[in-house]
Amino acid sequence: MARIDDELAYTRDKRVLSLETNAAWQILHGVLAFGRDFTVEHQGRTVKVVDYLLQGGTLRGWDPELLTVGDPPHTTARLLLAPGTKAGQGHPDQWLAVLAQCDLPPEQPVRIGEAEIPFRELIDQMLRDVHRNVDREYSWTLIAATWYYPTTHTWQAGDGKEWSIERLVEIELEQELAESACGGTHRLIGLAMALDRRKRDGQPIDGVWREAREVIDRAAKRARELQNADGSFSTEYFVRPAQHPDLKEHLGATGHTLEFLAVSQPPDVLAEPWVRRAANRLVHLFHVTRSVPLECGALYHAAHGLVLYRQRVAGTSPTDGQGT
């Protein structure tokens, strides 16, 4: 685990991001990997970026829109999309999913302009807005929703219809993994996290939940079948064997796939030699690309994969005892 810790520490501490130079796309991917204590530079100081945003700080690509809803009326907000910009939110509910994984308390105040809104209210507005998701991409919605609500949760959305977490799972299962972002790994992660909440709540794994489990298991088996001889995972994800001449492509594919496995598989599977070889290969890719500018989405998803892998196998976080 020492090599994993070394590469994660280098990525966290030496690949420095700043509020002046970087945007939400880069910075919030860093938060995904390293949590609420992830720091960035701001006007010559080091700041914890999650706390900075919660306290009303501004950041290019962090675009909240204040709303008045309900009876009696109250103030809430939604986070606007900016797909394809590599600055703003690229997928529906992506930023809320990242913040949820920081384990923010439901009543955590979020300052937006002059308003102060409990974080749970942002989650509730996300759920009211599910009908606005024209691409039917609910991967991040599932992550955020099941962090705070049981899988039996239902609600009335802005279209006046009753929705449920189970319905979001059904819609996700209808989508093609190969046509989805990052080979479908994000859809699989959303399904796996929802399924984990279902199991923790003691609810039956039947119907769509059994189907979700089967989809996850098939993908994990396929990742192993398509694994390259050097331990990396296929750059065509779950479709066919593939190796790309660009090491950055390998880091992105192996990182996303390991992240999915770390979320979805039990510790005994993660300790098997084939997964260990993938983790070792990913550590090597981090090391040999230290001096290379990397796309932050791929970089930090790979880092998150290593963080989760280490936690699930060793039972500790790479930052335990470091005060970071």
Secondary structure, DSSP 8 states (H G I E B T S, - for coil): -HHHHHHHHHHHHHS--BTTT--HHHHHHHHHHHGGG-EEEETTEEEEHHHHHHTT---TT--EEEEEETTTTEEEEEE-B-TTSSSSB-STTHHHHHHHTTT--TT-EEEETTEEEEHHHHHHHHHHTGGG-TT---HHHHHHHHHHS-TT-EEE-TTS-EEEHHHHHHHHHTS-GGGSGGGGHHHHHHHHHHHHHHHHTT----THHHHHHHHHHHHHHHHHHT--TTS---TTTTSS----S-HHHHHHHHHHHHHHHHHHS-HHHHTSHHHHHHHHHHHHHHHHTTTS---HHHHHHHHHHHHHHHHHHHSS-TTTTTT-
